[in-house]
Amino acid sequence: MATHNELGKIGEELAVNHIKELDYQIIETNWRYLKAEIDIIAIKDNWLVVIEVKTRTTDFFGTPEAFITTAKKRLLIKAADAYVQNNNIDLEVRFDVVGIIKNNHQTELKHIVNAFMAYE
């Protein structure tokens, strides 16, 4: 497995542990729809929470969450809509981001609740 794939997997594991500690109920991980993949789908306080995880070894070029492009947001929104429709979910949807910096010297996790809106 490529190093960046290994880093992404480690980041997703850290994010899942973090989300569980906050009493989110995880219902899916790595859920795919067409070209999109939702890293974590959870329920918290009557919200369906779609969580994108971004992991980097450094923030030299920007924070991990800064790497979520407009195109990626559109894909996540489309995938979330499909998930809601396919599963007849009657909850409001929000999009959180977990940005992680992980290297030999540090592990830093930043959870942004309601990071972007579905109409962006």
C-alpha positions as CSV (number, residue, x, y, z in Angstrom):
1,M,0.0,0.0,0.0
2,A,1.3,3.5,-0.8
3,T,2.5,5.6,2.1
4,H,-0.2,8.2,1.5
5,N,-2.9,5.4,1.6
6,E,-1.4,4.1,4.9
7,L,-1.5,7.6,6.3
8,G,-5.1,8.1,5.2
9,K,-6.1,4.8,6.9
10,I,-4.3,5.8,10.1
11,G,-6.1,9.2,10.0
12,E,-9.5,7.5,9.5
13,E,-8.9,5.2,12.5
14,L,-7.9,8.2,14.6
15,A,-11.0,10.1,13.5
16,V,-13.3,7.1,14.2
17,N,-11.9,6.8,17.7
18,H,-12.4,10.6,18.2
19,I,-15.9,10.5,17.0
20,K,-16.8,7.5,19.2
21,E,-15.4,9.4,22.2
22,L,-17.9,12.2,21.5
23,D,-20.7,9.6,21.5
24,Y,-21.5,9.7,17.8
25,Q,-23.1,6.6,16.6
26,I,-21.1,5.4,13.5
27,I,-23.3,3.8,11.0
28,E,-21.0,3.6,8.0
29,T,-17.4,4.0,7.1
30,N,-15.9,4.3,3.6
31,W,-19.4,4.4,2.0
32,R,-19.2,4.8,-1.8
33,Y,-21.5,6.4,-4.3
34,L,-20.3,6.8,-7.9
35,K,-17.0,8.7,-7.7
36,A,-17.5,9.8,-4.1
37,E,-16.5,8.1,-0.8
38,I,-17.8,9.3,2.5
39,D,-15.2,8.5,5.1
40,I,-17.6,8.3,8.1
41,I,-21.4,8.5,8.4
42,A,-22.7,8.9,11.9
43,I,-25.7,10.1,14.0
44,K,-25.4,12.7,16.7
45,D,-28.2,14.6,18.4
46,N,-30.7,13.8,15.7
47,W,-28.3,14.8,12.9
48,L,-27.0,12.6,10.2
49,V,-23.3,13.7,10.2
50,V,-21.2,13.2,7.0
51,I,-17.6,13.3,8.1
52,E,-14.6,13.9,5.7
53,V,-11.2,13.0,7.1
54,K,-8.1,14.7,5.8
55,T,-4.7,13.6,7.0
56,R,-1.3,15.1,6.3
57,T,2.2,14.8,7.7
58,T,2.6,18.6,7.9
59,D,0.7,21.8,7.5
60,F,3.5,23.4,5.6
61,F,1.3,23.8,2.5
62,G,-1.9,24.4,4.5
63,T,-4.1,22.8,7.0
64,P,-5.5,19.3,6.1
65,E,-9.0,20.7,6.0
66,A,-7.9,23.3,3.4
67,F,-7.5,20.5,0.9
68,I,-11.2,19.9,0.6
69,T,-12.0,21.4,-2.8
70,T,-15.3,22.7,-4.0
71,A,-15.5,19.7,-6.3
72,K,-15.0,17.4,-3.3
73,K,-17.7,19.2,-1.4
74,R,-20.1,18.7,-4.3
75,L,-19.3,15.0,-4.5
76,L,-19.9,14.6,-0.7
77,I,-23.2,16.5,-1.0
78,K,-24.4,14.3,-3.8
79,A,-23.3,11.1,-2.0
80,A,-25.0,12.2,1.2
81,D,-28.2,12.9,-0.7
82,A,-28.1,9.4,-2.3
83,Y,-27.4,7.9,1.2
84,V,-30.4,9.7,2.7
85,Q,-32.7,8.7,-0.2
86,N,-31.5,5.1,-0.4
87,N,-32.0,4.6,3.4
88,N,-35.1,6.6,3.9
89,I,-33.5,8.7,6.5
90,D,-35.5,11.5,8.1
91,L,-32.8,13.6,9.7
92,E,-31.1,16.9,8.9
93,V,-27.7,16.4,7.4
94,R,-24.5,18.3,8.4
95,F,-21.0,18.0,7.1
96,D,-18.1,17.8,9.6
97,V,-14.4,17.7,8.8
98,V,-11.7,16.1,10.8
99,G,-8.2,17.4,9.9
100,I,-5.3,15.4,11.2
101,I,-1.6,16.1,11.2
102,K,0.3,12.9,11.9
103,N,4.0,12.4,11.8
104,N,6.8,11.0,14.0
105,H,6.7,14.0,16.2
106,Q,3.1,14.8,16.6
107,T,-0.5,13.8,16.2
108,E,-2.9,16.8,16.0
109,L,-6.6,16.4,15.4
110,K,-9.0,19.2,14.6
111,H,-12.7,18.5,14.4
112,I,-14.8,21.1,12.6
113,V,-18.5,20.7,13.2
114,N,-20.8,21.9,10.4
115,A,-17.7,22.7,8.3
116,F,-19.7,23.5,5.1
117,M,-23.3,23.8,3.9
118,A,-25.0,21.6,1.3
119,Y,-25.7,24.6,-0.9
120,E,-22.1,25.8,-1.2
